[in-house]
């Protein structure tokens, strides 16, 4: 019946399935590697103006090393990233949020007491 078609079109398409945390991380790694390979390839192509690029970047030697195949991050950058975003930092964040939640409860109780006294 024609009425059903109209009803189903109002619902719209099914929402996309959300990625799991592991799928998100993997997709990030894969896409980053792919984009870095494309960037490296473009930088090695004849239409790339090396002099123009080098005149605008802070670390020409590091850039040249990257185009030659070196990693885009240094070991010290990796360790800083691990400290800030690794599992250890997630654990610390969880502890901070738990403490914040407790603090919020205490503040609300104090406010309630003040309003009763007032």
N, CA, C and O of each residue as an XYZ file, in Angstrom:
472
protein
N       0.829     -1.204      0.000
C       0.000      0.000      0.000
C       0.872      1.266      0.000
O       1.952      1.279      0.591
N       0.401      2.315     -0.658
C       1.212      3.530     -0.781
C       1.476      4.219      0.567
O       2.526      4.838      0.734
N       0.559      4.128      1.522
C       0.748      4.756      2.830
C       1.989      4.270      3.541
O       2.663      5.044      4.221
N       2.297      2.994      3.392
C       3.464      2.417      4.070
C       4.768      3.006      3.550
O       5.686      3.267      4.328
N       4.855      3.217      2.237
C       6.081      3.769      1.650
C       6.399      5.129      2.245
O       7.549      5.409      2.582
N       5.390      5.971      2.374
C       5.587      7.315      2.922
C       6.092      7.210      4.357
O       7.011      7.926      4.753
N       5.489      6.317      5.128
C       5.872      6.154      6.528
C       7.341      5.712      6.654
O       8.082      6.245      7.481
N       7.756      4.739      5.831
C       9.121      4.239      5.941
C      10.136      5.290      5.486
O      11.250      5.328      6.008
N       9.771      6.146      4.520
C      10.718      7.156      4.062
C      10.916      8.237      5.127
O      11.963      8.884      5.161
N       9.919      8.440      5.998
C      10.066      9.431      7.065
C      11.099      8.972      8.098
O      11.794      9.793      8.698
N      11.191      7.671      8.295
C      12.150      7.149      9.269
C      13.590      7.415      8.831
O      14.489      7.525      9.665
N      13.798      7.516      7.545
C      15.136      7.793      7.021
C      16.032      6.570      7.059
O      15.615      5.489      7.475
N      17.271      6.755      6.619
C      18.201      5.613      6.601
C      18.587      5.219      8.022
O      18.510      6.015      8.958
N      19.004      3.965      8.146
C      19.466      3.493      9.457
C      20.721      4.263      9.851
O      21.566      4.533      8.997
N      20.860      4.623     11.122
C      22.090      5.327     11.524
C      23.283      4.404     11.343
O      23.165      3.191     11.512
N      24.440      4.979     10.998
C      25.615      4.116     10.800
C      26.034      3.471     12.114
O      25.827      4.024     13.194
N      26.629      2.290     11.995
C      27.109      1.591     13.187
C      28.343      2.332     13.715
O      29.243      2.667     12.946
N      28.381      2.580     14.992
C      29.528      3.261     15.580
C      30.697      2.285     15.701
O      30.503      1.091     15.929
N      31.908      2.811     15.544
C      33.102      1.977     15.654
C      33.394      1.668     17.120
O      33.111      2.473     18.008
N      33.960      0.501     17.354
C      34.444      0.211     18.701
C      35.733      1.016     18.880
O      36.289      1.534     17.911
N      36.195      1.114     20.111
C      37.424      1.872     20.373
C      38.603      1.273     19.602
O      39.440      2.004     19.073
N      38.663     -0.072     19.543
C      39.753     -0.746     18.828
C      39.669     -0.462     17.328
O      40.686     -0.182     16.694
N      38.453     -0.535     16.753
C      38.278     -0.241     15.326
C      38.669      1.204     15.018
O      39.289      1.483     13.992
N      38.303      2.113     15.913
C      38.629      3.533     15.742
C      40.144      3.733     15.730
O      40.684      4.442     14.881
N      40.821      3.092     16.692
C      42.284      3.210     16.775
C      42.953      2.641     15.525
O      43.856      3.253     14.955
N      42.489      1.442     15.106
C      43.066      0.806     13.916
C      42.841      1.654     12.671
O      43.755      1.844     11.869
N      41.615      2.166     12.513
C      41.307      2.989     11.347
C      42.192      4.238     11.336
O      42.664      4.665     10.283
N      42.409      4.815     12.517
C      43.284      5.984     12.624
C      44.696      5.666     12.176
O      45.310      6.439     11.441
N      45.214      4.524     12.618
C      46.576      4.130     12.235
C      46.680      3.888     10.736
O      47.611      4.364     10.086
N      45.715      3.140     10.186
C      45.735      2.804      8.762
C      45.648      4.075      7.905
O      46.431      4.261      6.973
N      44.689      4.941      8.233
C      44.493      6.156      7.445
C      45.677      7.114      7.584
O      46.040      7.791      6.622
N      46.279      7.175      8.770
C      47.450      8.041      8.962
C      48.613      7.547      8.118
O      49.280      8.330      7.442
N      48.854      6.222      8.162
C      49.939      5.653      7.345
C      49.715      5.942      5.871
O      50.641      6.311      5.148
N      48.458      5.767      5.430
C      48.131      5.989      4.022
C      48.367      7.456      3.630
O      48.941      7.741      2.579
N      47.916      8.383      4.491
C      48.072      9.816      4.205
C      49.550     10.216      4.208
O      49.972     11.020      3.378
N      50.337      9.661      5.133
C      51.768      9.968      5.173
C      52.469      9.452      3.913
O      53.352     10.115      3.369
N      52.064      8.264      3.458
C      52.655      7.708      2.228
C      52.311      8.597      1.027
O      53.155      8.843      0.166
N      51.059      9.076      0.981
C      50.651      9.976     -0.115
C      51.442     11.281     -0.060
O      51.882     11.787     -1.092
N      51.622     11.827      1.146
C      52.378     13.071      1.308
C      53.821     12.880      0.871
O      54.374     13.705      0.143
N      54.434     11.777      1.324
C      55.822     11.484      0.952
C      55.949     11.338     -0.562
O      56.889     11.849     -1.170
N      54.989     10.633     -1.159
C      54.997     10.423     -2.608
C      54.869     11.753     -3.356
O      55.574     11.995     -4.336
N      53.960     12.609     -2.880
C      53.778     13.914     -3.530
C      55.045     14.754     -3.416
O      55.426     15.438     -4.366
N      55.700     14.706     -2.250
C      56.915     15.497     -2.034
C      58.071     15.026     -2.916
O      59.007     15.781     -3.179
N      57.999     13.780     -3.368
C      59.048     13.246     -4.239
C      58.726     13.463     -5.719
O      59.556     13.180     -6.583
N      57.522     13.965     -6.011
C      57.111     14.121     -7.415
C      57.705     15.391     -8.028
O      58.051     16.327     -7.307
N      57.822     15.423     -9.366
C      58.428     16.584    -10.048
C      57.627     17.883     -9.869
O      58.207     18.968     -9.906
N      56.298     17.784     -9.674
C      55.519     19.027     -9.553
C      55.602     19.667     -8.161
O      55.059     20.751     -7.946
N      56.276     19.006     -7.223
C      56.423     19.557     -5.878
C      57.576     20.561     -5.854
O      58.680     20.252     -6.303
N      57.322     21.759     -5.331
C      58.352     22.792     -5.261
C      59.079     22.698     -3.915
O      58.642     23.277     -2.921
N      60.184     21.967     -3.899
C      60.925     21.729     -2.656
C      61.424     23.028     -2.040
O      61.324     23.209     -0.827
N      61.964     23.944     -2.861
C      62.519     25.192     -2.323
C      61.437     26.020     -1.645
O      61.660     26.602     -0.583
N      60.272     26.066     -2.264
C      59.164     26.827     -1.692
C      58.743     26.232     -0.349
O      58.487     26.966      0.606
N      58.672     24.906     -0.278
C      58.272     24.240      0.968
C      59.326     24.435      2.048
O      58.996     24.771      3.186
N      60.589     24.226      1.698
C      61.674     24.306      2.676
C      61.782     25.721      3.248
O      62.146     25.892      4.412
N      61.471     26.725      2.444
C      61.572     28.105      2.933
C      60.512     28.417      3.984
O      60.634     29.402      4.713
N      59.454     27.574      4.069
C      58.359     27.854      5.007
C      58.322     26.921      6.213
O      57.474     27.105      7.087
N      59.206     25.929      6.295
C      59.112     24.994      7.419
C      60.225     25.227      8.429
O      61.289     25.751      8.098
N      59.955     24.825      9.676
C      60.903     25.086     10.771
C      62.100     24.148     10.760
O      63.202     24.557     11.125
N      61.906     22.892     10.347
C      62.989     21.909     10.410
C      63.211     21.260      9.045
O      62.723     20.161      8.784
N      63.958     21.956      8.170
C      64.164     21.412      6.811
C      64.832     20.035      6.809
O      64.483     19.179      5.996
N      65.799     19.817      7.722
C      66.488     18.514      7.748
C      65.507     17.404      8.118
O      65.511     16.336      7.506
N      64.678     17.658      9.111
C      63.689     16.657      9.528
C      62.715     16.364      8.388
O      62.339     15.214      8.161
N      62.313     17.407      7.681
C      61.404     17.235      6.541
C      62.072     16.394      5.458
O      61.456     15.480      4.910
N      63.320     16.700      5.155
C      64.053     15.938      4.131
C      64.184     14.475      4.548
O      64.047     13.574      3.720
N      64.451     14.244      5.833
C      64.541     12.870      6.338
C      63.202     12.148      6.159
O      63.170     10.983      5.762
N      62.096     12.846      6.455
C      60.765     12.251      6.295
C      60.513     11.873      4.839
O      60.054     10.769      4.548
N      60.818     12.804      3.921
C      60.605     12.523      2.493
C      61.463     11.332      2.066
O      61.062     10.547      1.207
N      62.639     11.206      2.668
C      63.533     10.077      2.368
C      63.108      8.767      3.012
O      63.715      7.730      2.741
N      62.081      8.784      3.859
C      61.567      7.539      4.427
C      61.605      7.453      5.944
O      61.131      6.469      6.513
N      62.163      8.471      6.619
C      62.227      8.432      8.087
C      60.845      8.647      8.693
O      59.921      9.091      8.011
N      60.712      8.332      9.963
C      59.440      8.493     10.660
C      59.069      9.975     10.762
O      59.941     10.844     10.772
N      57.790     10.243     10.836
C      57.321     11.629     10.962
C      57.337     12.105     12.409
O      57.111     13.286     12.671
N      57.602     11.200     13.356
C      57.680     11.571     14.773
C      58.994     11.079     15.365
O      59.535     10.054     14.952
N      59.493     11.828     16.341
C      60.732     11.439     17.011
C      60.398     10.531     18.200
O      59.263     10.528     18.678
N      61.387      9.759     18.681
C      61.143      8.913     19.854
C      60.655      9.723     21.063
O      59.801      9.252     21.814
N      61.190     10.935     21.256
C      60.749     11.737     22.409
C      59.291     12.168     22.235
O      58.551     12.223     23.217
N      58.865     12.474     21.003
C      57.456     12.820     20.766
C      56.550     11.623     21.050
O      55.450     11.775     21.582
N      57.023     10.441     20.688
C      56.253      9.223     20.957
C      56.073      9.038     22.460
O      54.972      8.728     22.917
N      57.149      9.227     23.238
C      57.031      9.017     24.678
C      56.148     10.081     25.329
O      55.411      9.774     26.266
N      56.208     11.316     24.854
C      55.331     12.369     25.379
C      53.877     12.013     25.078
O      53.002     12.154     25.933
N      53.630     11.550     23.853
C      52.265     11.166     23.464
C      51.758     10.024     24.337
O      50.616     10.042     24.796
N      52.616      9.031     24.563
C      52.234      7.890     25.408
C      51.885      8.354     26.814
O      50.916      7.892     27.417
N      52.707      9.291     27.330
C      52.442      9.812     28.676
C      51.094     10.529     28.728
O      50.329     10.359     29.678
N      50.808     11.332     27.699
C      49.589     12.145     27.712
C      48.346     11.365     27.323
O      47.268     11.602     27.868
N      48.487     10.426     26.376
C      47.298      9.769     25.831
C      47.292      8.257     25.963
O      46.344      7.608     25.521
N      48.329      7.679     26.561
C      48.412      6.228     26.696
C      47.502      5.716     27.793
O      46.731      6.474     28.382
N      47.597      4.430     28.063
C      46.760      3.788     29.077
C      46.979      4.405     30.459
O      46.042      4.536     31.247
N      48.218      4.777     30.739
C      48.530      5.356     32.040
C      47.727      6.635     32.260
O      47.189      6.857     33.345
N      47.648      7.477     31.225
C      46.918      8.738     31.374
C      45.417      8.488     31.501
O      44.725      9.231     32.197
N      44.909      7.448     30.836
C      43.485      7.125     30.950
C      43.158      6.759     32.392
O      42.118      7.150     32.921
N      44.053      6.009     33.020
C      43.864      5.610     34.412
C      43.860      6.846     35.311
O      43.023      6.974     36.204
N      44.803      7.750     35.062
C      44.896      8.984     35.856
C      43.634      9.830     35.654
O      43.082     10.361     36.618
N      43.174      9.956     34.391
C      41.955     10.714     34.098
C      40.766     10.145     34.862
O      39.969     10.893     35.429
N      40.648      8.811     34.874
C      39.535      8.170     35.576
C      39.570      8.538     37.059
O      38.536      8.832     37.658
N      40.761      8.519     37.640
C      40.890      8.863     39.061
C      40.487     10.317     39.291
O      39.799     10.627     40.263
N      40.914     11.203     38.399
C      40.574     12.621     38.541
C      39.069     12.828     38.466
O      38.491     13.558     39.271
N      38.430     12.170     37.478
C      36.984     12.333     37.321
C      36.243     11.782     38.533
O      35.251     12.364     38.969
N      36.715     10.669     39.078
C      36.068     10.102     40.263
C      36.166     11.078     41.423
O      35.204     11.263     42.169
N      37.346     11.712     41.580
C      37.521     12.689     42.661
C      36.624     13.898     42.426
O      36.021     14.414     43.367
N      36.528     14.362     41.152
C      35.673     15.504     40.824
C      34.231     15.203     41.173
O      33.532     16.053     41.725
N      33.777     13.989     40.853
C      32.390     13.615     41.129
C      32.112     13.707     42.624
O      31.060     14.198     43.034
N      33.067     13.230     43.447
C      32.892     13.282     44.895
C      32.818     14.729     45.365
O      31.991     15.074     46.209
N      33.691     15.579     44.811
C      33.701     16.993     45.191
C      32.369     17.652     44.877
O      31.855     18.430     45.680
N      31.803     17.344     43.706
C      30.522     17.933     43.293
C      29.431     17.587     44.303
O      28.616     18.440     44.654
N      29.413     16.334     44.774
C      28.397     15.899     45.736
C      28.509     16.708     47.019
O      27.502     17.139     47.580
N      29.759     16.915     47.488
C      29.978     17.668     48.720
C      29.477     19.099     48.576
O      28.839     19.636     49.481
N      29.773     19.716     47.428
C      29.360     21.097     47.201
C      27.846     21.219     47.209
O      27.297     22.162     47.779
N      27.168     20.263     46.576
C      25.707     20.308     46.520
C      25.122     20.203     47.915
O      24.150     20.889     48.230
N      25.706     19.341     48.770
C      25.209     19.183     50.132
C      25.384     20.475     50.912
O      24.500     20.875     51.670
N      26.557     21.144     50.718
C      26.804     22.405     51.409
C      25.791     23.459     50.983
O      25.274     24.201     51.817
N      25.502     23.525     49.655
C      24.537     24.496     49.137
C      23.168     24.246     49.745
O      22.473     25.194     50.111
N      22.765     22.975     49.861
C      21.465     22.640     50.443
C      21.394     23.117     51.887
O      20.377     23.658     52.320
N      22.503     22.911     52.646
C      22.523     23.339     54.040
C      22.394     24.856     54.147
O      21.690     25.370     55.017
N      23.092     25.576     53.239
C      23.011     27.044     53.243
C      21.596     27.504     52.977
O      21.121     28.436     53.626
N      20.904     26.870     52.032
C      19.549     27.317     51.684
C      18.575     27.040     52.827
O      17.602     27.773     53.004
N      18.831     25.989     53.600
C      17.966     25.667     54.751
C      18.164     26.713     55.854
O      17.216     27.179     56.486
N      19.469     27.066     56.059
C      19.784     28.058     57.107
C      19.209     29.428     56.780
O      18.716     30.137     57.658
N      19.284     29.805     55.446
C      18.929     31.159     55.007
C      17.527     31.485     55.270
O      17.081     32.588     54.956
